[in-house]
Amino acid sequence: MGNVPAAEAKRVLRGKVCIEGNVQVGDLFTLPPDAIERQVVQLIRDAGDGGGLIVAPTASPYPPVCTERMWANYERMIRATLEAR
């Protein structure tokens, strides 16, 4: 939802700060797990080179109850991140 792609942020910020986030929290509620995995893999390709990236949602979960899809997507986000290391 931001206007700076992860690859551009990495180019500008490399070695200066750590980038955190970039997995839209709303996508964790709605998309299928395979789509979340693709997002994470692309994020790591775009901004993970050389470190300085923390893969995380853009916000904390805000619904009063976490759905099965959301839990599945959080798990897929974590697994995809670990497998990309």
DOSE-56350 format. One line per 3 residues: their letters; for each residue z, x, y of C-alpha. Coordinates in pm, whole numbers. Layout:
<pts>
A	Z/X/Y; ...
</pts>
This chain:
<pts>
MGN	0/0/0; 18/305/221; -285/445/393
VPA	-268/807/274; -403/881/-75; -180/1100/-292
AEA	-440/1379/-305; -456/1393/76; -77/1390/107
KRV	-56/1676/-141; -317/1875/50; -127/1838/377
LRG	226/1875/239; 181/2136/-37; 470/2380/-30
KVC	644/2204/259; 809/1896/106; 831/1710/-220
IEG	639/1384/-257; 834/1102/-421; 704/766/-534
NVQ	350/634/-525; 380/386/-813; 377/48/-639
VGD	687/-145/-739; 489/-470/-728; 248/-328/-986
LFT	542/-267/-1219; 609/-641/-1210; 251/-758/-1263
LPP	12/-508/-1422; -22/-441/-1795; 140/-118/-1920
DAI	-197/53/-1976; -279/10/-1606; 55/165/-1509
ERQ	-15/460/-1737; -357/510/-1577; -197/504/-1230
VVQ	61/763/-1330; -195/993/-1489; -415/970/-1178
LIR	-118/1031/-949; -24/1344/-1140; -387/1465/-1128
DAG	-401/1399/-754; -63/1530/-644; 115/1706/-930
DGG	-53/2045/-923; 200/2316/-848; 500/2083/-857
GLI	652/1904/-561; 596/1554/-703; 856/1306/-823
VAP	685/1015/-1000; 881/706/-903; 836/348/-787
TAS	787/291/-416; 1107/83/-407; 1395/-32/-625
PYP	1344/-342/-837; 1433/-642/-624; 1402/-950/-851
PVC	1734/-1089/-966; 1619/-1060/-1329; 1399/-788/-1475
TER	1117/-922/-1688; 1002/-780/-2021; 679/-667/-1852
MWA	870/-478/-1586; 1083/-301/-1848; 771/-215/-2049
NYE	604/-78/-1737; 903/134/-1637; 910/277/-1988
RMI	535/346/-1979; 569/513/-1637; 838/746/-1771
RAT	654/825/-2095; 326/895/-1916; 506/1126/-1675
LEA	677/1319/-1954; 357/1347/-2156; 169/1486/-1855
R	407/1779/-1812
</pts>
